[in-house]
């Protein structure tokens, strides 16, 4: 799982978005509400941890 932080590519738009995705390809399908594309500014990877009960 990845946490991806995005910002709008239009300098006049201040949109910022944080997504949790299983595959980075999922980010390609996301666009800003203003119609411009989003630019990835940070990606962090996480591995799920299962605790024994």
LUMFI-739226 format. One record per residue: residue in one letter; x, y, z of N, C-alpha, C, O, CB in turn. Coordinates in nm, 4 decimals, m for minus. Glycine has a CB too. Layout:
! residues N
PT  residu       n.u       n.v       n.w      ca.u      ca.v      ca.w       c.u       c.v       c.w       o.u       o.v       o.w      cb.u      cb.v      cb.w
PT       A         X         Y         Z         X         Y         Z         X         Y         Z         X         Y         Z         X         Y         Z
...
//
This chain:
! residues 53
PT  residu       n.u       n.v       n.w      ca.u      ca.v      ca.w       c.u       c.v       c.w       o.u       o.v       o.w      cb.u      cb.v      cb.w
PT       X    0.0853   m0.1168    0.0000    0.0000    0.0000    0.0000    0.0898    0.1230    0.0000    0.1964    0.1239    0.0615   m0.0970   m0.0001    0.1222
PT       X    0.0453    0.2253   m0.0691    0.1221    0.3489   m0.0815    0.0379    0.4688   m0.0394   m0.0819    0.4745   m0.0670    0.1722    0.3670   m0.2255
PT       X    0.1013    0.5640    0.0273    0.0404    0.6931    0.0549    0.1037    0.7899   m0.0437    0.2258    0.8060   m0.0461    0.0613    0.7389    0.2059
PT       X    0.0200    0.8549   m0.1256    0.0700    0.9436   m0.2309    0.0143    1.0839   m0.2081   m0.1068    1.1029   m0.1964    0.0308    0.8905   m0.3727
PT       X    0.1040    1.1810   m0.2020    0.0620    1.3207   m0.1888    0.0746    1.3882   m0.3245    0.1774    1.3780   m0.3915    0.1471    1.3958   m0.0811
PT       X   m0.0325    1.4578   m0.3641   m0.0402    1.5208   m0.4952   m0.0767    1.6680   m0.4813   m0.1418    1.7082   m0.3848   m0.1425    1.4485   m0.5841
PT       X   m0.0339    1.7480   m0.5791   m0.0755    1.8876   m0.5896   m0.1183    1.9122   m0.7346   m0.0749    1.8422   m0.8261    0.0404    1.9861   m0.5461
PT       X   m0.2032    2.0116   m0.7534   m0.2503    2.0459   m0.8876   m0.1363    2.1070   m0.9689   m0.0535    2.1809   m0.9157   m0.3702    2.1437   m0.8803
PT       X   m0.1330    2.0753   m1.0983   m0.0288    2.1286   m1.1865   m0.0547    2.2735   m1.2274    0.0345    2.3388   m1.2816   m0.0175    2.0424   m1.3106
PT       X   m0.1754    2.3246   m1.2024   m0.2076    2.4636   m1.2338   m0.1645    2.5517   m1.1165   m0.2159    2.5349   m1.0059   m0.3603    2.4808   m1.2637
PT       X   m0.0714    2.6453   m1.1380   m0.0239    2.7294   m1.0267   m0.1324    2.8173   m0.9647   m0.1157    2.8661   m0.8529    0.0883    2.8172   m1.0746
PT       X   m0.2422    2.8379   m1.0354   m0.3524    2.9183   m0.9803   m0.4431    2.8383   m0.8890   m0.5263    2.8956   m0.8187   m0.4344    2.9778   m1.0922
PT       X   m0.4283    2.7066   m0.8890   m0.5124    2.6178   m0.8075   m0.4310    2.5711   m0.6871   m0.3155    2.5313   m0.7022   m0.5640    2.4950   m0.8914
PT       X   m0.4896    2.5754   m0.5689   m0.4168    2.5362   m0.4476   m0.4568    2.3973   m0.3972   m0.4376    2.3659   m0.2798   m0.4405    2.6388   m0.3379
PT       X   m0.5123    2.3144   m0.4858   m0.5588    2.1813   m0.4455   m0.4423    2.0913   m0.4058   m0.3402    2.0846   m0.4744   m0.6387    2.1162   m0.5589
PT       X   m0.4602    2.0224   m0.2937   m0.3670    1.9211   m0.2462   m0.4487    1.7980   m0.2102   m0.5603    1.8099   m0.1596   m0.2826    1.9722   m0.1237
PT       X   m0.3938    1.6800   m0.2361   m0.4688    1.5566   m0.2170   m0.3751    1.4487   m0.1658   m0.2616    1.4369   m0.2118   m0.5373    1.5119   m0.3484
PT       X   m0.4232    1.3701   m0.0703   m0.3486    1.2537   m0.0225   m0.4324    1.1303   m0.0510   m0.5482    1.1219   m0.0101   m0.3146    1.2653    0.1305
PT       X   m0.3736    1.0353   m0.1208   m0.4430    0.9111   m0.1575   m0.3729    0.7918   m0.0966   m0.2511    0.7925   m0.0786   m0.4506    0.8955   m0.3102
PT       X   m0.4503    0.6888   m0.0647   m0.3975    0.5581   m0.0250   m0.4337    0.4628   m0.1371   m0.5518    0.4426   m0.1653   m0.4553    0.5093    0.1151
PT       X   m0.3335    0.4036   m0.2019   m0.3585    0.3137   m0.3151   m0.2783    0.1851   m0.2977   m0.1742    0.1832   m0.2322   m0.3220    0.3825   m0.4495
PT       X   m0.3292    0.0783   m0.3577   m0.2584   m0.0494   m0.3557   m0.1497   m0.0539   m0.4623   m0.0450   m0.1156   m0.4426   m0.3563   m0.1646   m0.3758
PT       X   m0.1751    0.0121   m0.5762   m0.0789    0.0151   m0.6863   m0.0635    0.1590   m0.7339   m0.1610    0.2339   m0.7398   m0.1242   m0.0778   m0.8036
PT       X    0.0587    0.1973   m0.7676    0.0835    0.3357   m0.8091    0.0133    0.3718   m0.9390   m0.0123    0.4897   m0.9637    0.2315    0.3590   m0.8243
PT       X   m0.0183    0.2739   m1.0226   m0.0904    0.2998   m1.1465   m0.2281    0.3595   m1.1242   m0.2827    0.4241   m1.2136   m0.1033    0.1734   m1.2247
PT       X   m0.2846    0.3389   m1.0065   m0.4163    0.3949   m0.9746   m0.4139    0.5472   m0.9721   m0.5169    0.6107   m0.9944   m0.4650    0.3421   m0.8403
PT       X   m0.2989    0.6062   m0.9455   m0.2861    0.7521   m0.9363   m0.3037    0.8166   m1.0734   m0.3495    0.9305   m1.0817   m0.1494    0.7909   m0.8766
PT       X   m0.2686    0.7469   m1.1805   m0.2782    0.8019   m1.3164   m0.4210    0.8386   m1.3550   m0.4410    0.9250   m1.4404   m0.2232    0.7024   m1.4164
PT       X   m0.5192    0.7756   m1.2947   m0.6586    0.7986   m1.3316   m0.7201    0.9175   m1.2583   m0.8363    0.9503   m1.2823   m0.7398    0.6747   m1.3040
PT       X   m0.6457    0.9822   m1.1702   m0.6995    1.0917   m1.0892   m0.6662    1.2261   m1.1539   m0.5541    1.2477   m1.1999   m0.6433    1.0857   m0.9448
PT       X   m0.7644    1.3157   m1.1568   m0.7436    1.4520   m1.2078   m0.7982    1.5506   m1.1052   m0.8834    1.5153   m1.0237   m0.8129    1.4723   m1.3475
PT       X   m0.7498    1.6723   m1.1094   m0.7970    1.7771   m1.0204   m0.9382    1.8203   m1.0611   m0.9772    1.8078   m1.1772   m0.7002    1.8979   m1.0220
PT       X   m1.0126    1.8704   m0.9650   m1.1483    1.9179   m0.9933   m1.1492    2.0352   m1.0911   m1.2497    2.0589   m1.1582   m1.2172    1.9588   m0.8640
PT       X   m1.0377    2.1092   m1.1000   m1.0316    2.2249   m1.1905   m1.0065    2.1813   m1.3353   m1.0141    2.2633   m1.4269   m0.9210    2.3223   m1.1452
PT       X   m0.9764    2.0516   m1.3564   m0.9549    2.0019   m1.4916   m0.8093    1.9786   m1.5281   m0.7807    1.9169   m1.6308   m1.0137    2.0966   m1.5880
PT       X   m0.7178    2.0262   m1.4468   m0.5753    2.0052   m1.4727   m0.5291    1.8735   m1.4119   m0.6022    1.8092   m1.3365   m0.4921    2.1220   m1.4166
PT       X   m0.4082    1.8351   m1.4455   m0.3506    1.7127   m1.3912   m0.2953    1.7353   m1.2515   m0.2828    1.8488   m1.2055   m0.2411    1.6603   m1.4829
PT       X   m0.2627    1.6257   m1.1853   m0.2025    1.6322   m1.0530   m0.0577    1.5858   m1.0614   m0.0243    1.4976   m1.1405   m0.2820    1.5465   m0.9515
PT       X    0.0272    1.6454   m0.9800    0.1692    1.6135   m0.9756    0.1982    1.5453   m0.8425    0.1592    1.5946   m0.7367    0.2571    1.7416   m0.9941
PT       X    0.2665    1.4324   m0.8484    0.3034    1.3611   m0.7266    0.4212    1.4310   m0.6603    0.5235    1.4559   m0.7241    0.3379    1.2135   m0.7572
PT       X    0.4064    1.4625   m0.5322    0.5150    1.5274   m0.4599    0.5802    1.4351   m0.3575    0.6929    1.4604   m0.3150    0.4638    1.6514   m0.3912
PT       X    0.5105    1.3276   m0.3169    0.5700    1.2349   m0.2215    0.4976    1.1009   m0.2269    0.3754    1.0947   m0.2399    0.5655    1.2930   m0.0788
PT       X    0.5757    0.9942   m0.2166    0.5228    0.8577   m0.2116    0.5866    0.7872   m0.0940    0.7087    0.7881   m0.0783    0.5498    0.7801   m0.3449
PT       X    0.5033    0.7261   m0.0114    0.5535    0.6450    0.0981    0.4907    0.5078    0.0878    0.3705    0.4956    0.0642    0.5234    0.7102    0.2357
PT       X    0.5712    0.4045    0.1054    0.5216    0.2681    0.0984    0.4979    0.2123    0.2361    0.5748    0.2394    0.3283    0.6179    0.1799    0.0227
PT       X    0.3915    0.1338    0.2518    0.3577    0.0728    0.3787    0.3264   m0.0738    0.3579    0.2641   m0.1116    0.2587    0.2396    0.1447    0.4441
PT       X    0.3692   m0.1547    0.4501    0.3358   m0.2959    0.4500    0.2380   m0.3208    0.5635    0.2627   m0.2779    0.6762    0.4632   m0.3847    0.4641
PT       X    0.1277   m0.3891    0.5364    0.0339   m0.4185    0.6445    0.0964   m0.5141    0.7463    0.1692   m0.6066    0.7101   m0.0959   m0.4786    0.5879
PT       X    0.0672   m0.4904    0.8723    0.1179   m0.5760    0.9786   m0.0021   m0.6427    1.0446   m0.0952   m0.5758    1.0893    0.2031   m0.4949    1.0828
PT       X    0.0017   m0.7747    1.0498   m0.1070   m0.8498    1.1122   m0.0626   m0.8936    1.2518    0.0406   m0.9587    1.2682   m0.1476   m0.9734    1.0251
PT       X   m0.1411   m0.8573    1.3501   m0.1072   m0.8928    1.4877   m0.1777   m1.0221    1.5258   m0.2958   m1.0410    1.4967   m0.1455   m0.7790    1.5853
PT       X   m0.1047   m1.1091    1.5903   m0.1644   m1.2348    1.6398   m0.2428   m1.2041    1.7667   m0.1949   m1.1335    1.8555   m0.0540   m1.3442    1.6674
PT       X   m0.3632   m1.2578    1.7736   m0.4492   m1.2318    1.8901   m0.4589   m1.3560    1.9741   m0.5265   m1.3559    2.0770   m0.5900   m1.1855    1.8471
//
